[in-house]
């Protein structure tokens, strides 16, 4: 069996361009492979996410796998998949997807090269647990101002320098009862409203370069803080990525640029 494969960088930075953002593998399928085979391909790719999709009469069923597990929602790999779908001839301005959490879409801009994820909002709830707050402060070696929980546990700290310099205890994060730990702060850097980093060692991802799905919770949190419906974020991992954000009711539009790095073939017995 031979399958096409693409590697796409999503949420590339405007300042540094290629070789930034988050690389995702994309594998178009005519029908689903077994879960075990898709997981094995994702492990072999050894990227944060591999997206598999099947064209279901113009709406694309999509699934995402880390090297160790399947996840229910992934932003950067969906952006990458939409880019591949458009490269393969579907030039609609809105590419519809269906996944475990429901309907998604990626919208293309007419006047620039930004692609927009249309994802469900996941507003986080405040966590008033002083013991946990102190535990997270110890794990990230910085005082936590507030904690919030949705899919991910979100720790707000006082400064962007604390986010950038954070060297967390990854083994301790892996023991937390949460999908991932996000560390975030308001930004004073030109062009950005807030910054963040994303750690998910229990999912096989020590630090994700840019995590589109995390902004389903980060955007509601910071939109309330700034009282604004449009924000600009920087996920300040080593690769780094720029993320444009708009809140529209119960949906979050998550915008980023993409870059096709490679394409080739997978050969399966």
C-alpha positions as CSV (number, residue, x, y, z in Angstrom):
1,X,0.0,0.0,0.0
2,X,1.3,3.5,-0.9
3,X,-0.1,6.6,0.7
4,X,0.6,10.3,0.0
5,X,2.1,12.3,2.9
6,X,2.7,16.0,3.4
7,X,4.5,17.9,6.1
8,X,3.2,21.4,6.7
9,X,4.3,24.1,9.1
10,X,1.3,25.9,10.6
11,X,1.2,29.2,12.4
12,X,4.5,30.3,11.0
13,X,5.8,33.6,12.3
14,X,5.7,36.8,10.2
15,X,9.1,37.8,11.4
16,X,11.0,34.5,10.8
17,X,8.8,32.8,8.2
18,X,9.7,29.3,7.2
19,X,11.0,26.9,9.9
20,X,8.8,28.3,12.5
21,X,5.3,27.4,13.7
22,X,4.3,23.8,14.3
23,X,5.0,21.0,11.8
24,X,2.2,18.5,11.2
25,X,2.0,15.5,8.9
26,X,-1.1,15.1,6.8
27,X,-2.1,11.8,5.2
28,X,-5.1,11.8,2.8
29,X,-7.1,8.5,2.8
30,X,-9.8,7.0,0.6
31,X,-11.0,5.0,3.6
32,X,-9.9,4.7,7.2
33,X,-7.0,2.5,8.2
34,X,-7.2,0.7,11.5
35,X,-6.6,2.7,14.6
36,X,-3.4,0.7,15.3
37,X,-2.0,1.4,11.9
38,X,-2.7,5.2,12.0
39,X,-1.1,5.3,15.5
40,X,1.9,3.4,14.1
41,X,2.2,5.9,11.3
42,X,2.0,8.8,13.7
43,X,4.7,7.3,15.9
44,X,6.9,6.7,12.9
45,X,6.4,10.4,11.8
46,X,7.4,11.5,15.3
47,X,5.8,14.9,14.9
48,X,3.5,16.4,17.5
49,X,0.5,15.5,15.3
50,X,-0.4,13.5,12.3
51,X,-3.8,14.3,10.7
52,X,-5.7,11.7,8.6
53,X,-8.7,12.7,6.6
54,X,-11.3,11.0,4.4
55,X,-13.4,13.0,1.9
56,X,-17.0,12.3,2.8
57,X,-18.9,14.0,-0.1
58,X,-17.1,17.3,0.3
59,X,-17.0,17.3,4.1
60,X,-13.7,15.9,5.4
61,X,-13.8,13.5,8.3
62,X,-10.6,14.1,10.2
63,X,-8.7,12.4,13.0
64,X,-5.4,13.4,14.8
65,X,-2.7,11.3,16.4
66,X,0.3,12.2,18.5
67,X,3.1,9.7,18.6
68,X,1.4,8.0,21.5
69,X,-2.3,8.7,21.4
70,X,-5.3,10.0,19.5
71,X,-6.7,13.4,20.4
72,X,-10.2,14.8,20.0
73,X,-9.2,18.3,18.7
74,X,-6.1,19.7,17.1
75,X,-5.7,23.1,15.5
76,X,-2.4,23.3,13.7
77,X,-2.9,19.9,12.0
78,X,-6.3,20.9,10.9
79,X,-4.9,24.1,9.4
80,X,-2.2,21.9,7.7
81,X,-4.9,19.5,6.4
82,X,-6.9,22.3,4.9
83,X,-3.8,23.6,3.1
84,X,-3.2,20.1,1.7
85,X,-6.8,19.8,0.6
86,X,-6.6,23.1,-1.2
87,X,-3.3,22.0,-2.9
88,X,-5.0,18.9,-4.1
89,X,-7.7,20.8,-5.9
90,X,-10.5,21.8,-3.5
91,X,-10.3,25.6,-3.8
92,X,-13.4,26.5,-1.8
93,X,-12.9,29.4,0.5
94,X,-14.4,27.3,3.3
95,X,-13.3,23.7,3.9
96,X,-15.7,21.8,6.2
97,X,-14.5,19.1,8.6
98,X,-16.2,16.7,10.9
99,X,-14.5,15.1,14.0
100,X,-15.3,13.7,17.4
101,X,-16.3,17.1,18.8
102,X,-18.6,18.0,15.9
103,X,-18.3,20.3,12.9
104,X,-15.2,22.4,12.2
105,X,-14.2,24.6,9.2
106,X,-11.1,26.3,7.9
107,X,-11.7,29.6,6.0
108,X,-9.3,31.1,3.5
109,X,-8.8,34.8,3.3
110,X,-9.4,36.5,0.0
111,X,-6.9,39.3,0.4
112,X,-4.0,37.6,2.3
113,X,-2.5,34.1,3.0
114,X,-4.0,33.6,6.4
115,X,-6.1,30.5,7.0
116,X,-8.7,30.6,9.8
117,X,-9.8,27.7,12.0
118,X,-13.5,27.9,13.0
119,X,-13.4,26.0,16.4
120,X,-15.8,25.7,19.3
121,X,-15.0,27.9,22.3
122,X,-14.0,26.1,25.5
123,X,-14.1,28.8,28.2
124,X,-12.1,27.7,31.2
125,X,-13.5,27.8,34.7
126,X,-11.5,29.4,37.6
127,X,-9.8,26.9,39.9
128,X,-9.8,28.1,43.5
129,X,-7.5,25.5,44.9
130,X,-4.6,27.0,46.9
131,X,-2.8,23.7,47.2
132,X,-2.9,23.1,43.5
133,X,-1.9,26.7,42.7
134,X,1.2,26.3,44.9
135,X,2.0,22.9,43.3
136,X,1.9,24.4,39.8
137,X,4.0,27.4,41.0
138,X,6.6,24.8,42.2
139,X,6.4,22.9,38.9
140,X,7.0,25.9,36.7
141,X,9.3,27.7,39.3
142,X,7.2,30.9,39.0
143,X,4.3,32.3,41.1
144,X,1.0,31.5,39.6
145,X,-1.5,34.4,39.8
146,X,-4.6,32.3,38.8
147,X,-5.5,28.8,37.6
148,X,-8.2,27.9,35.1
149,X,-9.4,24.6,33.8
150,X,-11.0,23.5,30.5
151,X,-9.4,20.6,28.6
152,X,-6.1,22.0,29.7
153,X,-5.0,23.5,33.0
154,X,-4.0,27.1,32.4
155,X,-1.6,28.9,34.7
156,X,-1.5,32.7,34.5
157,X,1.8,34.3,35.6
158,X,2.8,37.9,36.0
159,X,5.1,38.5,33.1
160,X,6.0,37.3,29.6
161,X,9.6,36.9,30.8
162,X,8.4,34.2,33.2
163,X,6.6,32.4,30.4
164,X,9.7,32.6,28.1
165,X,12.1,31.5,30.8
166,X,9.9,28.7,32.2
167,X,11.7,25.4,32.5
168,X,9.0,23.2,34.1
169,X,9.3,19.8,35.7
170,X,7.9,17.7,32.9
171,X,7.7,14.5,35.0
172,X,5.6,16.4,37.5
173,X,3.3,17.8,34.8
174,X,2.8,14.2,33.5
175,X,1.2,13.3,36.9
176,X,-1.4,16.1,36.8
177,X,-5.0,15.3,36.2
178,X,-5.2,17.3,33.0
179,X,-4.5,16.9,29.3
180,X,-1.8,19.6,29.3
181,X,-0.5,22.5,31.3
182,X,-0.5,25.9,29.6
183,X,1.5,28.8,31.0
184,X,0.4,32.2,29.9
185,X,0.8,36.0,30.6
186,X,-0.2,39.3,29.1
187,X,2.4,40.6,26.6
188,X,4.1,43.9,26.3
189,X,5.9,43.0,23.1
190,X,4.8,45.0,20.0
191,X,2.1,43.3,18.1
192,X,1.0,40.8,20.8
193,X,-1.7,40.8,23.5
194,X,-0.6,37.7,25.3
195,X,1.9,34.8,25.0
196,X,1.7,31.2,26.0
197,X,3.5,27.8,26.1
198,X,2.0,24.3,26.1
199,X,3.3,21.3,27.9
200,X,1.7,17.8,27.4
201,X,4.3,15.1,28.4
202,X,1.5,12.6,29.3
203,X,0.4,12.8,25.6
204,X,3.9,12.2,24.3
205,X,4.5,16.0,23.7
206,X,6.9,17.6,26.1
207,X,6.3,21.0,24.6
208,X,4.2,21.7,21.6
209,X,5.5,24.4,19.3
210,X,2.1,26.0,18.6
211,X,-1.2,24.6,19.8
212,X,-4.3,25.8,17.9
213,X,-6.8,24.0,20.1
214,X,-5.4,25.6,23.3
215,X,-6.7,29.0,22.0
216,X,-10.3,27.7,22.3
217,X,-9.7,28.3,26.0
218,X,-7.0,31.0,26.0
219,X,-9.0,33.3,23.8
220,X,-12.1,33.4,26.1
221,X,-9.9,33.9,29.1
222,X,-7.9,36.9,27.6
223,X,-10.9,38.3,25.7
224,X,-12.6,38.8,29.1
225,X,-9.4,40.3,30.6
226,X,-8.8,42.8,27.8
227,X,-12.6,43.2,27.0
228,X,-11.7,42.7,23.3
229,X,-13.1,40.4,20.6
230,X,-9.9,40.3,18.5
231,X,-6.4,39.5,19.9
232,X,-3.0,38.6,18.7
233,X,-1.0,35.8,20.4
234,X,2.5,34.5,20.3
235,X,3.2,30.9,21.4
236,X,6.8,31.4,22.4
237,X,8.2,27.9,22.1
238,X,11.7,27.4,20.6
239,X,10.1,27.5,17.1
240,X,7.4,29.9,18.0
241,X,4.2,30.8,16.2
242,X,1.9,33.8,15.5
243,X,-1.8,33.3,16.1
244,X,-4.6,35.8,15.2
245,X,-7.8,35.4,17.2
246,X,-11.4,36.5,16.9
247,X,-14.3,35.5,19.2
248,X,-17.7,35.2,17.5
249,X,-20.3,34.0,20.0
250,X,-19.5,30.4,20.9
251,X,-16.9,30.0,18.2
252,X,-13.3,31.0,18.1
253,X,-11.6,31.9,14.8
254,X,-7.9,31.0,15.0
255,X,-5.8,32.4,12.1
256,X,-2.3,31.5,11.0
257,X,0.0,31.2,8.0
258,X,1.2,27.8,6.6
259,X,4.2,26.5,4.6
260,X,4.4,23.2,2.8
261,X,7.8,21.8,3.8
262,X,7.8,18.4,2.1
263,X,5.6,15.8,0.3
264,X,6.2,12.2,-0.5
265,X,4.9,8.7,-0.1
266,X,4.4,6.2,2.7
267,X,4.9,2.5,1.8
268,X,3.0,0.0,4.0
269,X,3.0,-3.8,3.8
